[in-house]
Structure formats: structure tokens, C-alpha cells
Amino acid sequence: MSIPRIAILDLNNGVPNQGLRCIEQIVQQFIDEESGVYKVFEIRQKVEIPDLDDFDIFISSGGPGRPLPEGHEWEGPFFSLLDQILDHNKRGAERKFLFLICHSFQLACHHWRLGLVNERKSYSFGIMPVHRTQAGSEEALFKGLDDPFHAVDSRAFQVVQPDPVRFDSFGARILAIEKYRPHIKLERSIMAIRFSDEIFGTQFHPEADADGMLAHFQTMDKKEHIITVFGEQKYFEIMDFLDDPEKIALTERIVLPGFLQSAAHKLVHAVV
């Protein structure tokens, strides 16, 4: 392998959003500083599925809607790709790397039967504290982050009730959970999993670009929407956090770029 070949799996189903822009921005910056090429595949809207042999690194986005199988045409090929990556790495061949974000993370957890994916009592939206587990305190991709660290959260669903037998058989580790609210008798959602040495996933959005989102949320229509749905206090809290270099700007600089650098390093050494 000469340069990393990166496939961005777009699960947004044609809905305009900031997440895909942020992923492409991080990938392009990595390519500019290191090397590589990338291509975007519209999974849900066009059923575009990359060939496993053509790419080394896969980044699968968030997206709207229900993160459970509903019989759509794209589901079978998408889940097959996840299994192909997993099986390929078990055979001891040159590794394939996968990063799962939000909607993709939920789909993978359901498909691999690692936990229960269900609807939250209320929509989680904003910049939230993410708390590490013991395994998360040792996770290389979280090095340099505070505990708790902050990340963008935007979801109506969650992954809860991890199956310890499945986790053991996978060799997977829970790295982070959502904030502790002792006054609310609800389970804490799983926020990050190390599925394997090559596969990583987050319930939060590590790609979120503080500067871009700050400008986006300052537009009148977006400001009015957030205030109408979530309240004025939530809006100004988000704006304060976006302006803080130690909040999501730090998460953006560390997690996904670190994954790309680590994957590229392992690919180069595998060739050598």
C-alpha cells in the first residue's frame, strides 16, 4: 500500500447537515499533512457501497431517523460491509480500519448484538460532558482530553444494556458513558466503544467543528429553531461552549485525527 485510501460512508440520506462537512474537512486536512485519497459513498440515498479491497480506512457518519433495520435496500449491503471488515481483520490479513459515528454506531451495536438500541425519553442535543470508564482512561485516542471531556451530542436514540457475553466474545470495551444524573432513574447511555484494535465508535460527534458550527448556529433561522425547540438558555450554553478552545475544539483536534494517524501508521508498518 502506498497511500491510505479512505472511504467516507454517508448515512445522512440526503439530509443537509454539518457532520459530513466536518468529516471531509478532517480527512482533507489529514491528506494535506500526511497523504491519502478519499471518496464519499451515499449509503442510504443511492445504495453506494465501497468495495472492501479498494479502501483501507472507513469512516461512517451519523444520520437522521431510526437506527434499527426497517427493510431498506441499503441495510443488507451496509451490514455486510461491517461484517466483511470484521472478518477480514480476523484472518490476519493487512488490516482494515473503521470509525463509526452516532447513527452508524447505533446500527453496528444492534447488528453485532452488543446492547439494546432504543428511543430516549427526550432528545439529547447540545455540548455534553462525556465520562470515561476505566478502559477509557487507558484509551490512546482519548489522550489529551479531560475527564470528563465535552462533545456534541444530537440523538433521539441510545445504546444501553450492554451484553457482557457479546462484549467478551468480541474483545470489545466500553470507553465512555454519558453524564451521571442521580436524580433521574434512567440508564446511562454508552458513548464510546473500542470494538477491536481496528474498529472504534462513538455515540457523540467527534468530528464537530467548533468554528464552523459557531457560524452556523449564529444564522437567524438556526438560532430561532434552537431557541424554539430547546430554549434560550440551551442556545447560549451551546454558543459559550463552541467558543471555548478546551471543549469541542479539543475533541475535534484529538479523536478522529488521532484515529486516522494511528490507522495510517499501522498500515505503513504492516507493509514494511
Summary of the structure (lengths in Angstrom):
residues: 272
radius of gyration: 17.9
end to end distance: 9.7
largest distance: 56.1
contacts: 872
relative contact order: 0.17
helix: 42%
strand: 24%
